[in-house]
């Protein structure tokens, strides 16, 4: 059963499995006296998730900014997150459901919201010469061109 749930989530979310209700409550509502995890340096794989690149396009999630050749590009938080997902490695086809779950964090309410946000993002990306282009994959979702090769 757990494996079937993991397959349906397809990397969009995490699956938590608990043996019983007591264990679940302890995990969700730890007592104030419980030992807290030590805070240490941020692992490199987490830092990599904070900033994603596509050629000279950089989406810095920590600073909440997008730059092209070092020049800032004005995007809304939703557009910025969509772009970060689309350019993040690996460049794959994202289904409407995956994009919705990752950006809006809720149950899928149809593709119209995703279509509208992608349309606005495309309009802004059109002004970037040589920048990324979002392509629709009919009936499935969206993907980006692969990043340009470094010379």
BATI-52820 format. One record per residue: residue in three letters; x, y, z of N, C-alpha, C in turn. Coordinates in steps of 0.02 Angstrom, whole numbers, plus 32768, in hexadecimal, padded with zeros to 4 digits. Layout:
<recs>
AlaXYZXYZXYZ...
</recs>
This chain:
<recs>
Unk80297FC48000800080008000802B803F8000Unk805E8040802B808A807A803080AE80877FEEUnk80C480517FCD80E780597F8D80B880767F58Unk807980637F598049807D7F29803F80C87F33Unk803C80DD7F72803581257F818072814A7F69Unk80AE812F7F7480EC814F7F5C80EC81577F11Unk80D681237EED80D481277EA480A4815D7E8CUnk806B81637EAD803A81967E99805381DC7EA7Unk807981E57EDC809582277EEB80CD82387EBAUnk80F082067EA08122820F7E6C815482467E7CUnk816D82467EBA81A082767ECD818782BB7EDFUnk814682C57EDF812A83077EEE812783157F39Unk811E82E27F60811882EC7FA9813882B47FCFUnk813882BA801081558287803A811F825B8058Unk8131821D8067810381EE8085811D81DF80CBUnk80F181E780FD810381D8814280DA819B8157Unk80FD816A817380DB812D818980E6812681D4Unk80B1811C81F980B481148241809280D28255Unk80AE80B3828880938073829F804F807B82C0Unk804580B282E5800680BB83077FF881058312Unk7FBE8114832E7FA9815983397FD5817C836CUnk7FEE8159839E8019817683D1805A818F83B1Unk80778166838580B58179836380A881B58335Unk807081B68312805F81EE82E78058822E830FUnk8034822B8347802C82678371806F8280838BUnk809B8252839F80DD826583B8810682878381Unk80FE827183438123828E830C810782D382FAUnk80C582DA82F880A6831982E580A7834D831CUnk80A18337835A809D8365839380CF835283C8Unk8110835E83BB8143834B83ED813A8372842DUnk814A835384648143837584A4817883AB84A9Unk816983E184CD819A841884D481DA840184F6Unk81D883CB851D821383B38540823D83838516Unk8224837184DB8249834284B0828983648496Unk82BE833E849082FC835B847782F38373842FUnk830E83AE8420830883CB83DD834583B783B4Unk833D83AE83728376839C834983A983D58349Unk83E883C28345841D83F58343841B841A8301Unk8427845B83058429848482C98472848A82B4Unk84808475827784C48476825E84C78497821AUnk84FE848E81F7850484AC81B584D2848D8185Unk84BD84B48154848D849D812384B1846E80F2Unk8496843180E884B6840280BB84B8841D8073Unk84EC840C804C84F38426800884B784177FDBUnk849783DC7FE5845D83CB7FBA842283F97FC8Unk841C8412800583E78442801583F784867FF8Unk8436849B7FFC844A84DA7FDF843E84D97F94Unk844C84A17F738441849B7F2B83F884A57F19Unk83CB84907F45838384987F37836E84E17F3FUnk8396850A7F61838485507F6C8391857A7F2EUnk83BE85647F0383CE85897EC783D385587E8DUnk83AF85677E5783B1853C7E1B83C585677DE0Unk83E885487DB08401856D7D7783EE854B7D36Unk83E585747D0383D9855E7CBE8404858C7C93Unk843F85767C83846D85A27C60847C85DF7C8BUnk846E861A7C71847A86587C95843E86707CBEUnk840A86477CBF83CE86567CE783D686357D2BUnk83CF865D7D6183D686437DA4839786557DCDUnk837986227DEB8341862C7E19835C861F7E5EUnk836186547E86837A86507ECB833E86527EF9Unk832C86177F1382F186127F3E82FD86347F81Unk833B86347F99834B86527FD98340869E7FD6Unk835A86BD7FA2835487067F9B8313871A7F78Unk82EE86E97F6082AF86F47F3C82B987227F00Unk82EB870F7ED782F887377E9C830C870B7E62Unk830287257E26831587047DE8834187347DC2Unk8379871A7DA783A587447D7F83B687237D3DUnk83C1874C7D0A83D787367CC88416875E7CB9Unk844E873B7CB28490875A7CA9849C878D7CE1Unk8485877F7D1D848F87AB7D56845C87E27D5EUnk843287ED7D2B83FF88217D2E83BE88047D4BUnk839E88287D7A8361880D7D998326880B7D68Unk82FD87D87D7282BF87CF7D4C828787D07D7FUnk825487F87D73821C87FD7DA281E987C67D95Unk81E287997DC681B087647DC3818B87627E05Unk814C874C7E03812687427E40814287047E64Unk813386FB7EA4814A86BE7EC68132867E7EA4Unk80F6867D7E8A80DC86427E67810486367E27Unk810F866A7E00813586637DC2817D864C7DD1Unk819A86687E0681DE86567E1981E2860C7E2CUnk81B285F47E5181B385AE7E6681A685807E2BUnk817885927DFF816D856A7DC281AD85657D99Unk81CE859E7D8F820C859E7D69824285747D8AUnk824885797DCC827A85527DF0826D85077DE6Unk822F84F37DE8821E84AC7DDE822F84967D97Unk821C84BF7D66822684AD7D21827084AB7D0DUnk829984D87D2882E084D77D16830A84AB7D43Unk82EE84967D7C8315846D7DAA832584297D8CUnk8360840F7D9E837283CF7D82834883977D9FUnk833883657D7A834283627D32830983877D0FUnk8318839F7CD282E483C07CAA82B683897C8FUnk827983877CA8824983527C97820683727C86Unk81D883497C6F8193835F7C668171835D7CAAUnk815883967CBF8133839A7CFE80E883957CEEUnk80C583687D0F807D83637D04805B839D7D27Unk801E83AB7D117FF683E17D317FF083D37D7CUnk7FE383947D8D7FDA83817DD38019838C7DFCUnk8053837A7DE0809383837E0380A183CE7E0FUnk809783F67DDB80A2843E7DE28073845C7E16Unk803384497E13800384637E43801684517E8AUnk802784117E95803983FA7ED88077841E7EF3Unk80A884297EC780E784477EDD80E184927EE9Unk80B884B57EC280B384FE7EC7807B85147EF5Unk804084F57EEE8006850B7F157FF984E07F52Unk801D84AA7F5A801A847F7F967FD4846C7FABUnk7FAD84547F7D7F6A843E7F907F51840A7F5FUnk7F1483F37F6A7EF883C27F3B7EEE83E27EF6Unk7EFB83BB7EC37EF683D37E7E7EAF83EB7E6FUnk7EAA84287E567E6884467E477E5E84527DFCUnk7E83842E7DD47E7E84367D8C7EB8845E7D70Unk7EC184597D2F7EFC84757D107EF684BF7D00Unk7EBB84DE7D077EB285247CF57EE085537D1CUnk7EEA85467D5C7F1685707D857F5D856B7D6CUnk7F73852E7D5D7FB785237D447FBF85457D00Unk7F8E853C7CD37F91855B7C907F9885A67C96Unk7F7185C57CC17F73860E7CC97FB786267CE2Unk7FD286057D13801386197D2F804B860E7CFBUnk804885D77CD6807B85CA7CA3807685FE7C6BUnk803986127C59802F86447C25805186867C38Unk8049869A7C77806886D87C8F80B486D17C90Unk80CC86977CA68114868B7CA88132868D7C61Unk8111866C7C328128866C7BEC812E86B27BD1Unk80FC86DC7BE080FD87217BC8813B87467BDFUnk814E873B7C1E8189875C7C3A81CA873F7C1EUnk81CB86FD7C12820786DD7BF8821386EF7BAFUnk81DE87007B8B81E587137B448213874F7B3BUnk8217877B7B6E824187B67B6A828B87A87B75Unk829C876A7B8582E287577B9282FE87377B53Unk832A875B7B2F8347873D7AF3837487027B04Unk836586C87AE6838C868C7AF4837A866A7B35Unk834786837B57833286677B97830986287B8EUnk82F3860B7BC582CD85CD7BC2828885D67BA3Unk827085A17B85822D85A17B68820685677B86Unk81CB85757B9E819F85437BBC817485267B84Unk817584E47B7E814E84C27B4B811784987B6BUnk80DC849A7B4D80A5846F7B6380AF842A7B46Unk80A283F87B6F80A183B37B578057839F7B5CUnk8037839E7B247FEE83977B207FD3835E7B4CUnk7FA483727B777F8283427BA27FAB832B7BDEUnk7FE983437BE58013832D7C1C802883667C49Unk804A83987C2C806383CF7C55809283FD7C2FUnk80CA840E7C4F80FA843E7C32814184277C3CUnk816D843F7C0F81B484337C1781DA846E7BFAUnk821A84707C09824684A47BF1827884867BC0Unk829384B17B9482CA849B7B6A830484887B98Unk8330845B7B82836C844E7BAA8396848E7BADUnk83BD84977BE383E684D37BE8841B84D47BB1Unk843185107B9D846585147B6A84A684F77B85Unk84CE84DB7B57850E84BE7B6B854084F67B78Unk856A84EB7BAA85A0851A7BB985D685127B84Unk85F1854A7B6E862685457B3C866985587B58
</recs>
